[in-house]
């Protein structure tokens, strides 16, 4: 992702995390039970101009997941 979706600046990049660490967007079912280990590995991306942050993953697809 090269352009900020908020301000349009090209001053964006992934946030640095400790070596070997990743962000997991966790899932939870309708009963409130957390599905440990299930979720999406995502990058936290930030804009150096407007200071907004967002999540990004090349592996996420739109729509309802297949069962």
C-alpha positions in Angstrom: 0.0 0.0 0.0 1.7 3.1 -1.2 -0.9 5.8 -0.8 -2.8 7.0 2.3 -6.6 6.3 1.9 -7.3 9.3 4.3 -5.2 12.2 3.0 -3.7 10.8 -0.2 -0.1 11.3 0.8 2.6 8.8 -0.3 4.3 8.9 3.1 3.0 5.5 4.3 4.6 2.3 5.6 4.1 -0.6 7.9 4.7 0.0 11.7 7.8 -1.7 13.1 7.1 -4.6 15.5 9.5 -6.5 17.6 11.4 -9.2 15.6 9.2 -12.2 14.9 6.0 -10.5 16.2 2.8 -10.1 14.1 -0.7 -8.6 14.6 -3.6 -11.0 14.6 -7.1 -9.8 13.9 -8.9 -12.2 16.2 -12.4 -13.7 15.5 -15.2 -14.3 17.9 -18.5 -16.2 17.4 -22.0 -15.0 18.1 -21.9 -16.5 21.6 -18.9 -14.4 22.5 -16.4 -17.2 22.4 -13.0 -16.2 21.2 -11.6 -18.6 18.5 -8.0 -18.8 19.8 -5.6 -19.0 16.9 -8.3 -18.3 14.3 -8.1 -14.9 12.6 -6.2 -12.9 10.1 -2.5 -11.9 10.2 -2.5 -8.2 9.3 0.0 -5.4 9.0 -0.5 -2.1 10.8 0.2 0.6 8.3 0.6 4.3 9.2 0.7 7.6 7.4 3.6 9.9 8.4 1.6 12.9 7.1 -1.9 12.7 8.7 -0.9 10.1 11.4 -3.8 7.8 10.7 -3.3 4.0 10.9 -5.1 1.1 9.3 -4.9 -2.7 9.0 -3.8 -4.3 5.7 -3.5 -7.9 4.6 -2.9 -9.3 1.1 -4.7 -12.5 2.2 -8.1 -11.1 3.1 -10.8 -11.4 0.6 -14.2 -9.6 0.6 -17.4 -11.5 1.2 -18.5 -14.3 3.4 -15.9 -17.0 4.0 -16.7 -20.5 2.7 -17.8 -23.0 5.4 
